[in-house]
Amino acid sequence: MDFLTASLVSGAVYDIFKTGLTLSVLTLKEKLKQWAIDEMVGASIITELEKLQLNDEMSEIAIERKLDTSQELLNLISIVKTVSKANTITQIHSGSGDNVGGDKYVR
């Protein structure tokens, strides 16, 4: 899946409230580290979340249901992309020894 879903955002918002933090672009980005959220889209997401009047007394499911009611919010989170963790390694090996391009596991 290459877009953020409402259930992931609702889980992040719930965790932010549960730990007593304030809902902000910074706290949302911290909870959603694997997603590339730029400042402008993040601010727009926070604005839409604030319109929904979410609070720390709501369950994760209740938050998700509120998120699903905002078409603008769903449009915003659908454009957020995952951060690729794939690395491309090009190696030339001529000699003895190991040619390891990532983690080496030895039993």
Gaussian input, Z-matrix of N, CA and C with variables (Angstrom, degrees):
# hf/3-21g

backbone

0 1
 N
 C     1     B1
 C     2     B2     1     A1
 N     3     B3     2     A2     1     D1
 C     4     B4     3     A3     2     D2
 C     5     B5     4     A4     3     D3
 N     6     B6     5     A5     4     D4
 C     7     B7     6     A6     5     D5
 C     8     B8     7     A7     6     D6
 N     9     B9     8     A8     7     D7
 C    10    B10     9     A9     8     D8
 C    11    B11    10    A10     9     D9
 N    12    B12    11    A11    10    D10
 C    13    B13    12    A12    11    D11
 C    14    B14    13    A13    12    D12
 N    15    B15    14    A14    13    D13
 C    16    B16    15    A15    14    D14
 C    17    B17    16    A16    15    D15
 N    18    B18    17    A17    16    D16
 C    19    B19    18    A18    17    D17
 C    20    B20    19    A19    18    D18
 N    21    B21    20    A20    19    D19
 C    22    B22    21    A21    20    D20
 C    23    B23    22    A22    21    D21
 N    24    B24    23    A23    22    D22
 C    25    B25    24    A24    23    D23
 C    26    B26    25    A25    24    D24
 N    27    B27    26    A26    25    D25
 C    28    B28    27    A27    26    D26
 C    29    B29    28    A28    27    D27
 N    30    B30    29    A29    28    D28
 C    31    B31    30    A30    29    D29
 C    32    B32    31    A31    30    D30
 N    33    B33    32    A32    31    D31
 C    34    B34    33    A33    32    D32
 C    35    B35    34    A34    33    D33
 N    36    B36    35    A35    34    D34
 C    37    B37    36    A36    35    D35
 C    38    B38    37    A37    36    D36
 N    39    B39    38    A38    37    D37
 C    40    B40    39    A39    38    D38
 C    41    B41    40    A40    39    D39
 N    42    B42    41    A41    40    D40
 C    43    B43    42    A42    41    D41
 C    44    B44    43    A43    42    D42
 N    45    B45    44    A44    43    D43
 C    46    B46    45    A45    44    D44
 C    47    B47    46    A46    45    D45
 N    48    B48    47    A47    46    D46
 C    49    B49    48    A48    47    D47
 C    50    B50    49    A49    48    D48
 N    51    B51    50    A50    49    D49
 C    52    B52    51    A51    50    D50
 C    53    B53    52    A52    51    D51
 N    54    B54    53    A53    52    D52
 C    55    B55    54    A54    53    D53
 C    56    B56    55    A55    54    D54
 N    57    B57    56    A56    55    D55
 C    58    B58    57    A57    56    D56
 C    59    B59    58    A58    57    D57
 N    60    B60    59    A59    58    D58
 C    61    B61    60    A60    59    D59
 C    62    B62    61    A61    60    D60
 N    63    B63    62    A62    61    D61
 C    64    B64    63    A63    62    D62
 C    65    B65    64    A64    63    D63
 N    66    B66    65    A65    64    D64
 C    67    B67    66    A66    65    D65
 C    68    B68    67    A67    66    D66
 N    69    B69    68    A68    67    D67
 C    70    B70    69    A69    68    D68
 C    71    B71    70    A70    69    D69
 N    72    B72    71    A71    70    D70
 C    73    B73    72    A72    71    D71
 C    74    B74    73    A73    72    D72
 N    75    B75    74    A74    73    D73
 C    76    B76    75    A75    74    D74
 C    77    B77    76    A76    75    D75
 N    78    B78    77    A77    76    D76
 C    79    B79    78    A78    77    D77
 C    80    B80    79    A79    78    D78
 N    81    B81    80    A80    79    D79
 C    82    B82    81    A81    80    D80
 C    83    B83    82    A82    81    D81
 N    84    B84    83    A83    82    D82
 C    85    B85    84    A84    83    D83
 C    86    B86    85    A85    84    D84
 N    87    B87    86    A86    85    D85
 C    88    B88    87    A87    86    D86
 C    89    B89    88    A88    87    D87
 N    90    B90    89    A89    88    D88
 C    91    B91    90    A90    89    D89
 C    92    B92    91    A91    90    D90
 N    93    B93    92    A92    91    D91
 C    94    B94    93    A93    92    D92
 C    95    B95    94    A94    93    D93
 N    96    B96    95    A95    94    D94
 C    97    B97    96    A96    95    D95
 C    98    B98    97    A97    96    D96
 N    99    B99    98    A98    97    D97
 C   100   B100    99    A99    98    D98
 C   101   B101   100   A100    99    D99
 N   102   B102   101   A101   100   D100
 C   103   B103   102   A102   101   D101
 C   104   B104   103   A103   102   D102
 N   105   B105   104   A104   103   D103
 C   106   B106   105   A105   104   D104
 C   107   B107   106   A106   105   D105
 N   108   B108   107   A107   106   D106
 C   109   B109   108   A108   107   D107
 C   110   B110   109   A109   108   D108
 N   111   B111   110   A110   109   D109
 C   112   B112   111   A111   110   D110
 C   113   B113   112   A112   111   D111
 N   114   B114   113   A113   112   D112
 C   115   B115   114   A114   113   D113
 C   116   B116   115   A115   114   D114
 N   117   B117   116   A116   115   D115
 C   118   B118   117   A117   116   D116
 C   119   B119   118   A118   117   D117
 N   120   B120   119   A119   118   D118
 C   121   B121   120   A120   119   D119
 C   122   B122   121   A121   120   D120
 N   123   B123   122   A122   121   D121
 C   124   B124   123   A123   122   D122
 C   125   B125   124   A124   123   D123
 N   126   B126   125   A125   124   D124
 C   127   B127   126   A126   125   D125
 C   128   B128   127   A127   126   D126
 N   129   B129   128   A128   127   D127
 C   130   B130   129   A129   128   D128
 C   131   B131   130   A130   129   D129
 N   132   B132   131   A131   130   D130
 C   133   B133   132   A132   131   D131
 C   134   B134   133   A133   132   D132
 N   135   B135   134   A134   133   D133
 C   136   B136   135   A135   134   D134
 C   137   B137   136   A136   135   D135
 N   138   B138   137   A137   136   D136
 C   139   B139   138   A138   137   D137
 C   140   B140   139   A139   138   D138
 N   141   B141   140   A140   139   D139
 C   142   B142   141   A141   140   D140
 C   143   B143   142   A142   141   D141
 N   144   B144   143   A143   142   D142
 C   145   B145   144   A144   143   D143
 C   146   B146   145   A145   144   D144
 N   147   B147   146   A146   145   D145
 C   148   B148   147   A147   146   D146
 C   149   B149   148   A148   147   D147
 N   150   B150   149   A149   148   D148
 C   151   B151   150   A150   149   D149
 C   152   B152   151   A151   150   D150
 N   153   B153   152   A152   151   D151
 C   154   B154   153   A153   152   D152
 C   155   B155   154   A154   153   D153
 N   156   B156   155   A155   154   D154
 C   157   B157   156   A156   155   D155
 C   158   B158   157   A157   156   D156
 N   159   B159   158   A158   157   D157
 C   160   B160   159   A159   158   D158
 C   161   B161   160   A160   159   D159
 N   162   B162   161   A161   160   D160
 C   163   B163   162   A162   161   D161
 C   164   B164   163   A163   162   D162
 N   165   B165   164   A164   163   D163
 C   166   B166   165   A165   164   D164
 C   167   B167   166   A166   165   D165
 N   168   B168   167   A167   166   D166
 C   169   B169   168   A168   167   D167
 C   170   B170   169   A169   168   D168
 N   171   B171   170   A170   169   D169
 C   172   B172   171   A171   170   D170
 C   173   B173   172   A172   171   D171
 N   174   B174   173   A173   172   D172
 C   175   B175   174   A174   173   D173
 C   176   B176   175   A175   174   D174
 N   177   B177   176   A176   175   D175
 C   178   B178   177   A177   176   D176
 C   179   B179   178   A178   177   D177
 N   180   B180   179   A179   178   D178
 C   181   B181   180   A180   179   D179
 C   182   B182   181   A181   180   D180
 N   183   B183   182   A182   181   D181
 C   184   B184   183   A183   182   D182
 C   185   B185   184   A184   183   D183
 N   186   B186   185   A185   184   D184
 C   187   B187   186   A186   185   D185
 C   188   B188   187   A187   186   D186
 N   189   B189   188   A188   187   D187
 C   190   B190   189   A189   188   D188
 C   191   B191   190   A190   189   D189
 N   192   B192   191   A191   190   D190
 C   193   B193   192   A192   191   D191
 C   194   B194   193   A193   192   D192
 N   195   B195   194   A194   193   D193
 C   196   B196   195   A195   194   D194
 C   197   B197   196   A196   195   D195
 N   198   B198   197   A197   196   D196
 C   199   B199   198   A198   197   D197
 C   200   B200   199   A199   198   D198
 N   201   B201   200   A200   199   D199
 C   202   B202   201   A201   200   D200
 C   203   B203   202   A202   201   D201
 N   204   B204   203   A203   202   D202
 C   205   B205   204   A204   203   D203
 C   206   B206   205   A205   204   D204
 N   207   B207   206   A206   205   D205
 C   208   B208   207   A207   206   D206
 C   209   B209   208   A208   207   D207
 N   210   B210   209   A209   208   D208
 C   211   B211   210   A210   209   D209
 C   212   B212   211   A211   210   D210
 N   213   B213   212   A212   211   D211
 C   214   B214   213   A213   212   D212
 C   215   B215   214   A214   213   D213
 N   216   B216   215   A215   214   D214
 C   217   B217   216   A216   215   D215
 C   218   B218   217   A217   216   D216
 N   219   B219   218   A218   217   D217
 C   220   B220   219   A219   218   D218
 C   221   B221   220   A220   219   D219
 N   222   B222   221   A221   220   D220
 C   223   B223   222   A222   221   D221
 C   224   B224   223   A223   222   D222
 N   225   B225   224   A224   223   D223
 C   226   B226   225   A225   224   D224
 C   227   B227   226   A226   225   D225
 N   228   B228   227   A227   226   D226
 C   229   B229   228   A228   227   D227
 C   230   B230   229   A229   228   D228
 N   231   B231   230   A230   229   D229
 C   232   B232   231   A231   230   D230
 C   233   B233   232   A232   231   D231
 N   234   B234   233   A233   232   D232
 C   235   B235   234   A234   233   D233
 C   236   B236   235   A235   234   D234
 N   237   B237   236   A236   235   D235
 C   238   B238   237   A237   236   D236
 C   239   B239   238   A238   237   D237
 N   240   B240   239   A239   238   D238
 C   241   B241   240   A240   239   D239
 C   242   B242   241   A241   240   D240
 N   243   B243   242   A242   241   D241
 C   244   B244   243   A243   242   D242
 C   245   B245   244   A244   243   D243
 N   246   B246   245   A245   244   D244
 C   247   B247   246   A246   245   D245
 C   248   B248   247   A247   246   D246
 N   249   B249   248   A248   247   D247
 C   250   B250   249   A249   248   D248
 C   251   B251   250   A250   249   D249
 N   252   B252   251   A251   250   D250
 C   253   B253   252   A252   251   D251
 C   254   B254   253   A253   252   D252
 N   255   B255   254   A254   253   D253
 C   256   B256   255   A255   254   D254
 C   257   B257   256   A256   255   D255
 N   258   B258   257   A257   256   D256
 C   259   B259   258   A258   257   D257
 C   260   B260   259   A259   258   D258
 N   261   B261   260   A260   259   D259
 C   262   B262   261   A261   260   D260
 C   263   B263   262   A262   261   D261
 N   264   B264   263   A263   262   D262
 C   265   B265   264   A264   263   D263
 C   266   B266   265   A265   264   D264
 N   267   B267   266   A266   265   D265
 C   268   B268   267   A267   266   D266
 C   269   B269   268   A268   267   D267
 N   270   B270   269   A269   268   D268
 C   271   B271   270   A270   269   D269
 C   272   B272   271   A271   270   D270
 N   273   B273   272   A272   271   D271
 C   274   B274   273   A273   272   D272
 C   275   B275   274   A274   273   D273
 N   276   B276   275   A275   274   D274
 C   277   B277   276   A276   275   D275
 C   278   B278   277   A277   276   D276
 N   279   B279   278   A278   277   D277
 C   280   B280   279   A279   278   D278
 C   281   B281   280   A280   279   D279
 N   282   B282   281   A281   280   D280
 C   283   B283   282   A282   281   D281
 C   284   B284   283   A283   282   D282
 N   285   B285   284   A284   283   D283
 C   286   B286   285   A285   284   D284
 C   287   B287   286   A286   285   D285
 N   288   B288   287   A287   286   D286
 C   289   B289   288   A288   287   D287
 C   290   B290   289   A289   288   D288
 N   291   B291   290   A290   289   D289
 C   292   B292   291   A291   290   D290
 C   293   B293   292   A292   291   D291
 N   294   B294   293   A293   292   D292
 C   295   B295   294   A294   293   D293
 C   296   B296   295   A295   294   D294
 N   297   B297   296   A296   295   D295
 C   298   B298   297   A297   296   D296
 C   299   B299   298   A298   297   D297
 N   300   B300   299   A299   298   D298
 C   301   B301   300   A300   299   D299
 C   302   B302   301   A301   300   D300
 N   303   B303   302   A302   301   D301
 C   304   B304   303   A303   302   D302
 C   305   B305   304   A304   303   D303
 N   306   B306   305   A305   304   D304
 C   307   B307   306   A306   305   D305
 C   308   B308   307   A307   306   D306
 N   309   B309   308   A308   307   D307
 C   310   B310   309   A309   308   D308
 C   311   B311   310   A310   309   D309
 N   312   B312   311   A311   310   D310
 C   313   B313   312   A312   311   D311
 C   314   B314   313   A313   312   D312
 N   315   B315   314   A314   313   D313
 C   316   B316   315   A315   314   D314
 C   317   B317   316   A316   315   D315
 N   318   B318   317   A317   316   D316
 C   319   B319   318   A318   317   D317
 C   320   B320   319   A319   318   D318

   B1=1.4441
   B2=1.5243
   B3=1.3254
   B4=1.4555
   B5=1.5189
   B6=1.3006
   B7=1.4601
   B8=1.5160
   B9=1.2761
   B10=1.4482
   B11=1.5190
   B12=1.3089
   B13=1.4573
   B14=1.5298
   B15=1.3030
   B16=1.4666
   B17=1.5251
   B18=1.3280
   B19=1.4712
   B20=1.5234
   B21=1.3484
   B22=1.4641
   B23=1.5250
   B24=1.3184
   B25=1.4645
   B26=1.5243
   B27=1.3351
   B28=1.4700
   B29=1.5243
   B30=1.3297
   B31=1.4668
   B32=1.5163
   B33=1.3312
   B34=1.4610
   B35=1.5252
   B36=1.3336
   B37=1.4705
   B38=1.5231
   B39=1.3091
   B40=1.4704
   B41=1.5304
   B42=1.3380
   B43=1.4698
   B44=1.5238
   B45=1.3366
   B46=1.4622
   B47=1.5263
   B48=1.3275
   B49=1.4600
   B50=1.5235
   B51=1.3277
   B52=1.4658
   B53=1.5264
   B54=1.3360
   B55=1.4621
   B56=1.5249
   B57=1.3316
   B58=1.4522
   B59=1.5202
   B60=1.3245
   B61=1.4531
   B62=1.5192
   B63=1.3172
   B64=1.4560
   B65=1.5178
   B66=1.3010
   B67=1.4548
   B68=1.5232
   B69=1.3293
   B70=1.4616
   B71=1.5210
   B72=1.3201
   B73=1.4643
   B74=1.5255
   B75=1.3321
   B76=1.4638
   B77=1.5217
   B78=1.3395
   B79=1.4684
   B80=1.5220
   B81=1.3308
   B82=1.4647
   B83=1.5241
   B84=1.3329
   B85=1.4653
   B86=1.5307
   B87=1.3223
   B88=1.4648
   B89=1.5305
   B90=1.3280
   B91=1.4630
   B92=1.5256
   B93=1.3129
   B94=1.4702
   B95=1.5284
   B96=1.3284
   B97=1.4672
   B98=1.5237
   B99=1.3067
   B100=1.4672
   B101=1.5272
   B102=1.3200
   B103=1.4563
   B104=1.5123
   B105=1.3128
   B106=1.4637
   B107=1.5250
   B108=1.3126
   B109=1.4604
   B110=1.5216
   B111=1.3385
   B112=1.4566
   B113=1.5317
   B114=1.3207
   B115=1.4635
   B116=1.5247
   B117=1.3375
   B118=1.4586
   B119=1.5344
   B120=1.3291
   B121=1.4630
   B122=1.5234
   B123=1.3352
   B124=1.4630
   B125=1.5165
   B126=1.3294
   B127=1.4696
   B128=1.5248
   B129=1.3199
   B130=1.4684
   B131=1.5274
   B132=1.3282
   B133=1.4689
   B134=1.5263
   B135=1.3350
   B136=1.4667
   B137=1.5300
   B138=1.3264
   B139=1.4734
   B140=1.5209
   B141=1.3299
   B142=1.4702
   B143=1.5285
   B144=1.3419
   B145=1.4660
   B146=1.5238
   B147=1.3381
   B148=1.4663
   B149=1.5261
   B150=1.3261
   B151=1.4663
   B152=1.5223
   B153=1.3314
   B154=1.4630
   B155=1.5247
   B156=1.3296
   B157=1.4566
   B158=1.5286
   B159=1.3224
   B160=1.4622
   B161=1.5237
   B162=1.3357
   B163=1.4639
   B164=1.5152
   B165=1.3214
   B166=1.4599
   B167=1.5256
   B168=1.3075
   B169=1.4581
   B170=1.5259
   B171=1.3253
   B172=1.4620
   B173=1.5271
   B174=1.3225
   B175=1.4560
   B176=1.5292
   B177=1.3222
   B178=1.4649
   B179=1.5277
   B180=1.3167
   B181=1.4707
   B182=1.5287
   B183=1.3312
   B184=1.4659
   B185=1.5286
   B186=1.3276
   B187=1.4630
   B188=1.5204
   B189=1.3324
   B190=1.4679
   B191=1.5283
   B192=1.3142
   B193=1.4677
   B194=1.5204
   B195=1.3414
   B196=1.4672
   B197=1.5245
   B198=1.3409
   B199=1.4630
   B200=1.5209
   B201=1.3126
   B202=1.4627
   B203=1.5285
   B204=1.3297
   B205=1.4653
   B206=1.5235
   B207=1.3231
   B208=1.4676
   B209=1.5230
   B210=1.3146
   B211=1.4662
   B212=1.5227
   B213=1.3336
   B214=1.4758
   B215=1.5326
   B216=1.3274
   B217=1.4601
   B218=1.5239
   B219=1.3205
   B220=1.4609
   B221=1.5228
   B222=1.3288
   B223=1.4652
   B224=1.5255
   B225=1.3363
   B226=1.4633
   B227=1.5236
   B228=1.3273
   B229=1.4630
   B230=1.5291
   B231=1.3259
   B232=1.4649
   B233=1.5253
   B234=1.3381
   B235=1.4672
   B236=1.5275
   B237=1.3364
   B238=1.4626
   B239=1.5261
   B240=1.2995
   B241=1.4700
   B242=1.5243
   B243=1.3162
   B244=1.4572
   B245=1.5177
   B246=1.3175
   B247=1.4519
   B248=1.5219
   B249=1.3145
   B250=1.4547
   B251=1.5182
   B252=1.3120
   B253=1.4513
   B254=1.5198
   B255=1.3194
   B256=1.4547
   B257=1.5228
   B258=1.2963
   B259=1.4581
   B260=1.5150
   B261=1.3105
   B262=1.4456
   B263=1.5160
   B264=1.3035
   B265=1.4562
   B266=1.5152
   B267=1.3214
   B268=1.4575
   B269=1.5176
   B270=1.3190
   B271=1.4560
   B272=1.5178
   B273=1.3095
   B274=1.4611
   B275=1.5110
   B276=1.3170
   B277=1.4613
   B278=1.5154
   B279=1.2937
   B280=1.4656
   B281=1.5170
   B282=1.2796
   B283=1.4591
   B284=1.5040
   B285=1.3003
   B286=1.4590
   B287=1.5228
   B288=1.3041
   B289=1.4552
   B290=1.5122
   B291=1.2950
   B292=1.4548
   B293=1.5283
   B294=1.3048
   B295=1.4531
   B296=1.5346
   B297=1.3221
   B298=1.4519
   B299=1.5237
   B300=1.3339
   B301=1.4472
   B302=1.5082
   B303=1.2971
   B304=1.4687
   B305=1.5139
   B306=1.2989
   B307=1.4432
   B308=1.5338
   B309=1.3138
   B310=1.4621
   B311=1.5240
   B312=1.3157
   B313=1.4487
   B314=1.5168
   B315=1.3142
   B316=1.4589
   B317=1.5158
   B318=1.3376
   B319=1.4650
   B320=1.5010
   A1=107.68
   A2=116.39
   A3=119.25
   A4=113.01
   A5=118.18
   A6=120.49
   A7=109.57
   A8=113.96
   A9=121.32
   A10=110.11
   A11=118.16
   A12=120.43
   A13=110.88
   A14=114.88
   A15=120.33
   A16=111.03
   A17=117.27
   A18=118.84
   A19=111.67
   A20=117.72
   A21=119.92
   A22=111.09
   A23=116.40
   A24=119.95
   A25=109.85
   A26=116.88
   A27=118.89
   A28=110.53
   A29=117.34
   A30=120.38
   A31=111.63
   A32=116.47
   A33=121.00
   A34=110.77
   A35=116.58
   A36=120.88
   A37=109.80
   A38=117.12
   A39=121.30
   A40=110.42
   A41=117.27
   A42=121.02
   A43=111.72
   A44=116.57
   A45=120.25
   A46=109.85
   A47=116.82
   A48=120.51
   A49=111.58
   A50=116.38
   A51=121.52
   A52=111.20
   A53=116.89
   A54=120.37
   A55=112.23
   A56=117.10
   A57=120.72
   A58=114.79
   A59=117.24
   A60=120.40
   A61=110.62
   A62=116.07
   A63=122.04
   A64=108.96
   A65=116.55
   A66=121.69
   A67=109.01
   A68=116.43
   A69=121.62
   A70=108.81
   A71=115.99
   A72=119.86
   A73=109.72
   A74=117.18
   A75=121.36
   A76=112.17
   A77=117.21
   A78=119.20
   A79=111.37
   A80=116.80
   A81=119.67
   A82=110.65
   A83=117.28
   A84=121.05
   A85=110.91
   A86=117.09
   A87=120.92
   A88=110.62
   A89=116.84
   A90=120.64
   A91=112.37
   A92=116.80
   A93=121.60
   A94=110.26
   A95=116.06
   A96=122.05
   A97=113.56
   A98=117.16
   A99=119.88
   A100=112.77
   A101=117.55
   A102=122.24
   A103=110.17
   A104=116.83
   A105=122.28
   A106=108.94
   A107=115.84
   A108=120.95
   A109=107.74
   A110=116.79
   A111=118.19
   A112=109.61
   A113=115.65
   A114=120.78
   A115=113.13
   A116=116.93
   A117=120.12
   A118=111.26
   A119=117.03
   A120=120.37
   A121=109.98
   A122=116.53
   A123=120.21
   A124=111.90
   A125=116.64
   A126=120.30
   A127=110.76
   A128=116.95
   A129=120.35
   A130=110.91
   A131=116.67
   A132=120.83
   A133=109.88
   A134=117.12
   A135=120.77
   A136=110.51
   A137=117.59
   A138=121.35
   A139=110.61
   A140=116.21
   A141=120.15
   A142=111.50
   A143=116.79
   A144=120.08
   A145=110.64
   A146=116.49
   A147=119.91
   A148=111.53
   A149=117.74
   A150=121.50
   A151=111.41
   A152=117.08
   A153=121.18
   A154=112.62
   A155=117.66
   A156=123.36
   A157=112.49
   A158=115.33
   A159=121.17
   A160=108.86
   A161=116.19
   A162=118.90
   A163=110.65
   A164=115.11
   A165=121.32
   A166=113.87
   A167=118.27
   A168=121.42
   A169=112.17
   A170=117.01
   A171=121.69
   A172=110.27
   A173=115.83
   A174=120.65
   A175=109.12
   A176=115.78
   A177=120.27
   A178=110.87
   A179=117.02
   A180=121.20
   A181=110.56
   A182=117.04
   A183=120.51
   A184=110.32
   A185=117.04
   A186=120.84
   A187=110.05
   A188=116.60
   A189=119.97
   A190=111.21
   A191=117.09
   A192=120.27
   A193=111.88
   A194=116.52
   A195=119.96
   A196=110.45
   A197=116.88
   A198=120.52
   A199=110.56
   A200=116.44
   A201=120.85
   A202=112.99
   A203=117.55
   A204=120.20
   A205=112.93
   A206=117.68
   A207=121.09
   A208=110.56
   A209=116.15
   A210=120.52
   A211=111.12
   A212=117.33
   A213=121.41
   A214=110.26
   A215=117.12
   A216=121.15
   A217=110.89
   A218=117.20
   A219=120.57
   A220=111.37
   A221=117.34
   A222=120.82
   A223=111.07
   A224=116.54
   A225=120.30
   A226=112.14
   A227=116.36
   A228=117.88
   A229=112.30
   A230=116.93
   A231=118.41
   A232=112.33
   A233=117.83
   A234=119.63
   A235=113.33
   A236=116.58
   A237=120.29
   A238=108.71
   A239=116.81
   A240=121.70
   A241=111.29
   A242=115.43
   A243=120.09
   A244=109.83
   A245=115.71
   A246=121.53
   A247=106.82
   A248=115.92
   A249=119.72
   A250=109.99
   A251=116.20
   A252=121.16
   A253=111.70
   A254=116.35
   A255=120.46
   A256=109.60
   A257=115.94
   A258=121.97
   A259=108.82
   A260=116.39
   A261=120.97
   A262=107.70
   A263=115.82
   A264=121.06
   A265=107.97
   A266=115.89
   A267=121.37
   A268=107.16
   A269=116.01
   A270=120.22
   A271=110.18
   A272=114.41
   A273=121.59
   A274=105.71
   A275=115.71
   A276=120.12
   A277=108.62
   A278=115.62
   A279=119.42
   A280=107.49
   A281=114.74
   A282=120.15
   A283=109.79
   A284=116.08
   A285=119.96
   A286=109.84
   A287=115.32
   A288=120.11
   A289=111.79
   A290=114.08
   A291=121.13
   A292=111.04
   A293=114.47
   A294=121.87
   A295=105.98
   A296=115.89
   A297=121.59
   A298=108.46
   A299=116.43
   A300=120.84
   A301=113.86
   A302=117.89
   A303=121.83
   A304=108.24
   A305=116.84
   A306=120.79
   A307=109.39
   A308=115.25
   A309=120.30
   A310=107.81
   A311=115.01
   A312=121.55
   A313=108.84
   A314=116.07
   A315=121.28
   A316=108.02
   A317=115.42
   A318=119.88
   A319=109.96
   D1=129.32
   D2=-176.87
   D3=-107.89
   D4=18.10
   D5=176.47
   D6=-138.54
   D7=154.87
   D8=-179.57
   D9=-75.11
   D10=140.73
   D11=-179.89
   D12=-106.30
   D13=159.21
   D14=179.94
   D15=-60.99
   D16=-33.89
   D17=-179.21
   D18=-67.35
   D19=-35.37
   D20=176.73
   D21=-68.37
   D22=-41.13
   D23=179.00
   D24=-66.32
   D25=-42.42
   D26=-179.48
   D27=-63.89
   D28=-37.59
   D29=176.57
   D30=-64.08
   D31=-41.15
   D32=178.82
   D33=-65.72
   D34=-44.32
   D35=179.10
   D36=-62.96
   D37=-43.21
   D38=178.68
   D39=-60.30
   D40=-44.75
   D41=178.84
   D42=-63.37
   D43=-38.29
   D44=178.31
   D45=-62.71
   D46=-47.07
   D47=178.25
   D48=-64.45
   D49=-41.57
   D50=-176.46
   D51=-61.77
   D52=-34.83
   D53=-178.63
   D54=-89.52
   D55=2.74
   D56=175.61
   D57=80.37
   D58=14.81
   D59=179.41
   D60=-85.58
   D61=163.01
   D62=176.66
   D63=-89.43
   D64=137.52
   D65=178.41
   D66=-69.23
   D67=116.87
   D68=179.70
   D69=-150.37
   D70=170.72
   D71=177.94
   D72=-59.38
   D73=-43.11
   D74=-178.12
   D75=-63.05
   D76=-46.04
   D77=-179.47
   D78=-68.78
   D79=-35.74
   D80=177.85
   D81=-66.98
   D82=-43.63
   D83=178.68
   D84=-62.84
   D85=-37.24
   D86=179.42
   D87=-64.63
   D88=-40.73
   D89=179.64
   D90=-71.71
   D91=-27.76
   D92=-176.54
   D93=-113.14
   D94=53.24
   D95=-175.17
   D96=-58.11
   D97=-33.23
   D98=-175.47
   D99=-79.29
   D100=1.41
   D101=-179.39
   D102=-113.85
   D103=138.13
   D104=179.07
   D105=-86.06
   D106=100.44
   D107=-178.98
   D108=-114.38
   D109=113.73
   D110=177.50
   D111=-80.61
   D112=165.33
   D113=-174.30
   D114=-59.69
   D115=-40.59
   D116=-176.72
   D117=-67.20
   D118=-46.56
   D119=178.66
   D120=-67.31
   D121=-39.59
   D122=178.20
   D123=-60.89
   D124=-42.67
   D125=178.35
   D126=-65.02
   D127=-38.70
   D128=178.35
   D129=-65.98
   D130=-39.53
   D131=177.72
   D132=-63.28
   D133=-45.50
   D134=179.20
   D135=-61.53
   D136=-42.31
   D137=178.12
   D138=-58.51
   D139=-45.80
   D140=179.16
   D141=-66.26
   D142=-38.23
   D143=177.78
   D144=-63.86
   D145=-39.77
   D146=179.14
   D147=-64.96
   D148=-33.59
   D149=177.73
   D150=-63.42
   D151=-27.15
   D152=-177.99
   D153=-80.14
   D154=-6.95
   D155=178.91
   D156=53.42
   D157=51.79
   D158=177.24
   D159=-75.70
   D160=151.21
   D161=178.32
   D162=-146.26
   D163=172.50
   D164=-175.06
   D165=-74.88
   D166=-4.15
   D167=177.81
   D168=-91.12
   D169=-5.11
   D170=-177.97
   D171=-88.45
   D172=146.80
   D173=174.91
   D174=-80.57
   D175=168.11
   D176=178.10
   D177=-60.77
   D178=-39.23
   D179=179.84
   D180=-66.95
   D181=-40.83
   D182=178.40
   D183=-63.79
   D184=-40.35
   D185=177.52
   D186=-63.61
   D187=-44.42
   D188=179.54
   D189=-60.65
   D190=-41.82
   D191=178.95
   D192=-63.14
   D193=-38.56
   D194=176.75
   D195=-65.83
   D196=-39.95
   D197=179.29
   D198=-62.47
   D199=-38.85
   D200=-178.75
   D201=-66.30
   D202=-16.53
   D203=179.52
   D204=-83.55
   D205=-12.85
   D206=-177.48
   D207=-102.87
   D208=103.70
   D209=179.89
   D210=-64.86
   D211=-36.96
   D212=178.87
   D213=-61.98
   D214=-43.10
   D215=178.45
   D216=-64.81
   D217=-43.56
   D218=178.38
   D219=-61.88
   D220=-37.31
   D221=176.06
   D222=-64.41
   D223=-41.94
   D224=-179.87
   D225=-64.53
   D226=-46.66
   D227=-176.25
   D228=-73.54
   D229=-17.91
   D230=178.09
   D231=-74.94
   D232=-17.56
   D233=179.85
   D234=-92.47
   D235=-7.57
   D236=178.35
   D237=-74.00
   D238=134.17
   D239=-176.38
   D240=-107.84
   D241=155.80
   D242=175.09
   D243=-75.55
   D244=151.13
   D245=174.98
   D246=-86.12
   D247=122.62
   D248=-178.41
   D249=-72.25
   D250=130.49
   D251=178.06
   D252=-103.43
   D253=3.51
   D254=-179.77
   D255=-76.33
   D256=133.09
   D257=177.34
   D258=-111.57
   D259=140.50
   D260=175.01
   D261=-101.61
   D262=123.83
   D263=-178.56
   D264=-119.28
   D265=124.54
   D266=175.86
   D267=-114.11
   D268=122.12
   D269=-178.09
   D270=-132.83
   D271=147.53
   D272=170.50
   D273=-120.94
   D274=125.26
   D275=-175.41
   D276=-126.69
   D277=118.73
   D278=174.82
   D279=-137.26
   D280=101.05
   D281=-178.52
   D282=153.08
   D283=-168.70
   D284=-179.42
   D285=-93.73
   D286=159.44
   D287=178.60
   D288=108.14
   D289=179.27
   D290=-177.05
   D291=-85.06
   D292=148.93
   D293=173.18
   D294=-120.82
   D295=88.30
   D296=-173.80
   D297=-104.73
   D298=123.70
   D299=-178.76
   D300=-98.73
   D301=1.92
   D302=-178.57
   D303=-157.46
   D304=-141.66
   D305=178.45
   D306=-76.04
   D307=137.84
   D308=178.38
   D309=-108.53
   D310=125.62
   D311=179.53
   D312=-111.41
   D313=125.27
   D314=-179.24
   D315=-120.48
   D316=132.63
   D317=178.17
   D318=-99.14

